[in-house]
Amino acid sequence: MEFRVTRTTTPKKRPPEAGLGFGKHFTDHMFRADYTQEQGWHDARVLPYGDLGLDPAAGVFHYGQAMFEGLKAFRGVDGKVRLFRPEMNARRMATGAPRLCMEAPGEADMVKAYHALVRVDVDWVPRGPATALYLRPTLVATEAFLGVRPATRFCFFIIASPVGSYFAGSAGLQAVKIWIEPTEVRAPRGGLGATKAGANYAASLHAAMAAKKAGFDQVLWLDGKDHEFVEEVGTMNFFVVLGQTVVTPPLSDSILPGVTRDSLLTLSRELGYKVEERPLSVKELKSAHRAGNLKEAFGVGTAAVVSPVGELAFGGEKLLINDGKPGSVAQNLYAELTAIQRAEKPDTRGWLQVVE
Ligand SMILES: *Cc1c(COP(=O)(O)O)cnc(C)c1O
């Protein structure tokens, strides 16, 4: 893909770095490419941020052919801007697209597109601690028709948002309260759970909203068959520390293969923690808690990196974890990964790509 670049003639006023929040501001430009069966992927360009101009009959609006990605560009302590493991996000979209009967651009082209957009909007990459430029690559069906079948036209676009700490108004990690959802499921076995399909999010909003109304921050998702095994927490992968061991459920077709999950499993091993990827039941969490062995629980994902869980609740029961405070494993992993992302520590694994 060759990219055309059209720069905006009306740049926006940049928001102050304090209080950026998450996903509230968008940069001056976006990336866009289109797909038809005749032309393949074509018309790849960086252009001013703006409307997509879709037909109301476009497939995305009716049958939900939509998926997205989320990755960050960081400004390092040396001033250089780097993308974190972008090839993982490109691969995830490329491998997820066939499950939704969609066409995705080639992986190398998608990585080039991430670079192209960040290059044009590089002044939007914030400088402060715990800030980044968040990229949202998105793939949607654009063909206008109503018969139920996979679309044959698609649009791939990327928007970018300067983001601050996920934990609004606080410098450090904050523990959240989590409701263990007994009835509704995010993704069943055989469903779309391993893809970043928008449909998974649509399925998750109702229980998350109910949990918020009841005073919780998010829900812990259980498996769709027996409602017994832990899958994910909110929109993050789920880790616990049992005794001295870091444990996370194994990947399956109902669990999203997180880049943060993979990175933190690697760092956990390197930091000397014992690591297990194995099924984790609510029953086991309860008995570990009774025995004083449930030392920590936390969610992991690109947006927050690590989100410690201070309390797990179900029915009338509550499991208080580490006195409701972030634990040392969560804090160590957070410190280690964010130091690598900001080039405060050497990137010995080839996880970072400088944007030039
Ligand atoms: C995006 C996402 C994650 C985290 O993936 P990362 O690549 O680490 O950001 C975890 N679970 C779900 C359901 C997600 O959508």
Ligand as a Chemical Component Dictionary entry (heavy atoms), coordinates in Angstrom:
data_LIG
# 
_chem_comp.id                   LIG 
_chem_comp.type                 NON-POLYMER 
_chem_comp.pdbx_formal_charge   0 
_chem_comp.three_letter_code    LIG 
# 
loop_
_chem_comp_atom.comp_id 
_chem_comp_atom.atom_id 
_chem_comp_atom.alt_atom_id 
_chem_comp_atom.type_symbol 
_chem_comp_atom.charge 
_chem_comp_atom.model_Cartn_x 
_chem_comp_atom.model_Cartn_y 
_chem_comp_atom.model_Cartn_z 
_chem_comp_atom.pdbx_ordinal 
LIG C1 C1 C 0 -8.779  -5.573 24.122 1  
LIG C2 C2 C 0 -9.217  -6.579 25.138 2  
LIG C3 C3 C 0 -8.337  -7.112 26.094 3  
LIG C4 C4 C 0 -6.926  -6.623 26.264 4  
LIG O1 O1 O 0 -6.134  -6.811 25.152 5  
LIG P1 P1 P 0 -4.767  -5.966 25.010 6  
LIG O2 O2 O 0 -4.222  -6.391 23.717 7  
LIG O3 O3 O 0 -3.925  -6.323 26.167 8  
LIG O4 O4 O 0 -5.185  -4.529 25.065 9  
LIG C5 C5 C 0 -8.797  -8.098 26.941 10 
LIG N1 N1 N 0 -10.077 -8.527 26.881 11 
LIG C6 C6 C 0 -10.958 -8.032 25.992 12 
LIG C7 C7 C 0 -12.335 -8.566 25.978 13 
LIG C8 C8 C 0 -10.561 -7.046 25.098 14 
LIG O5 O5 O 0 -11.454 -6.568 24.226 15 
# 
loop_
_chem_comp_bond.comp_id 
_chem_comp_bond.atom_id_1 
_chem_comp_bond.atom_id_2 
_chem_comp_bond.value_order 
_chem_comp_bond.pdbx_ordinal 
LIG C1 C2 SING 1  
LIG C2 C3 SING 2  
LIG C2 C8 DOUB 3  
LIG C3 C4 SING 4  
LIG C3 C5 DOUB 5  
LIG C4 O1 SING 6  
LIG O1 P1 SING 7  
LIG P1 O2 DOUB 8  
LIG P1 O3 SING 9  
LIG P1 O4 SING 10 
LIG C5 N1 SING 11 
LIG N1 C6 DOUB 12 
LIG C6 C7 SING 13 
LIG C6 C8 SING 14 
LIG C8 O5 SING 15 
# 
